[in-house]
Amino acid sequence: MIVKDVIEKLNLEIFSAPEGVDRVVKGGYTSDLLSDVMGHAKEGQIWITLQTHKNIMAVATLKDLAAIVLVKGFKPEADTIEASLSEGIPILGSNLEAFELSGELFNILK
């Protein structure tokens, strides 16, 4: 499955880096703690978080994540969008809670 398929199945909004929607999705990871994601997320996963600041892009780039999904209707900050465009890692959005979105992502990836 690729990011574009996840966007369509979960009705996600694309905030940035639409050119990255062809990245392969290998799983998902849900956390709001940057150090947790740095220590445990794996390459190709979609990261679900409510964090919106630029540092999420540093972590996503370090771990070579497929995309970031912001929950609860949160929107990325302007410098976060700039970093996303530079790295080609999409930032997506959902109005769902992290718990709900994690369950939906799990169901479409299993």
C-alpha positions in Angstrom: 0.0 0.0 0.0 1.2 3.6 -0.6 0.4 6.8 1.2 -2.1 7.8 -1.6 -4.2 4.6 -0.8 -4.2 5.5 2.9 -5.3 9.1 2.1 -8.2 7.8 0.1 -9.3 5.1 2.5 -9.1 7.3 5.6 -10.3 10.5 3.9 -7.2 12.4 5.0 -6.4 16.0 4.1 -3.1 16.7 2.4 -1.3 19.7 4.0 2.0 19.4 2.2 4.4 17.4 0.0 1.8 15.8 -2.3 4.6 14.5 -4.4 5.3 12.1 -1.5 2.0 10.2 -1.8 3.7 7.4 -3.7 5.8 6.5 -0.7 5.3 2.9 0.5 3.6 2.4 3.8 5.0 -0.4 5.9 3.0 0.2 9.1 2.0 2.8 11.6 3.2 4.4 14.8 1.3 6.6 17.2 3.0 8.8 19.7 3.3 12.4 20.7 6.7 12.0 22.3 9.5 12.8 19.8 12.1 10.7 21.7 9.7 7.7 21.6 9.3 8.0 17.9 13.0 8.4 17.3 13.7 5.3 19.4 10.9 3.0 18.2 9.3 4.0 14.9 10.5 2.2 11.8 11.2 3.2 8.2 8.2 3.5 6.1 5.7 3.8 8.9 3.0 6.5 9.0 3.3 8.5 12.2 0.1 9.6 14.0 0.5 12.6 16.3 -0.9 15.9 17.5 2.4 17.7 17.4 2.5 20.4 14.7 6.0 22.0 15.1 9.0 21.8 12.8 10.8 19.2 15.0 8.3 16.5 13.8 9.9 16.8 10.3 13.4 16.3 11.7 12.2 13.1 13.3 10.3 11.9 10.2 13.3 12.5 8.1 15.7 10.8 10.5 13.5 7.7 10.6 12.5 7.9 6.9 8.8 7.7 7.7 6.2 7.5 4.9 4.0 10.4 6.2 2.8 12.2 9.3 -0.9 12.4 10.2 -2.0 15.2 12.5 -5.1 14.3 14.5 -8.0 16.2 16.1 -8.1 18.8 13.3 -4.7 20.2 14.1 -2.8 22.0 11.3 0.9 22.1 10.8 2.9 25.3 11.5 4.2 27.2 8.4 7.9 26.2 9.0 6.7 22.6 9.4 5.1 22.8 6.0 8.3 24.2 4.5 10.4 21.4 6.0 7.9 18.9 4.7 8.1 20.3 1.2 11.9 20.2 1.3 12.0 16.6 2.5 9.1 15.3 0.4 7.4 13.7 3.4 3.7 14.4 3.3 1.9 15.9 6.3 -1.7 14.8 6.4 -4.7 15.6 8.6 -7.7 14.1 10.2 -10.4 15.2 12.6 -10.4 11.9 14.4 -8.7 11.3 17.8 -5.4 9.4 17.7 -7.0 6.3 19.1 -9.6 6.2 16.4 -7.3 6.9 13.6 -4.8 4.3 14.8 -7.5 1.7 14.8 -8.6 2.6 11.3 -5.0 2.6 10.0 -4.4 -0.8 11.6 -7.5 -2.2 10.0 -6.6 -1.2 6.5 -3.0 -2.3 6.8 -3.6 -5.8 8.3 
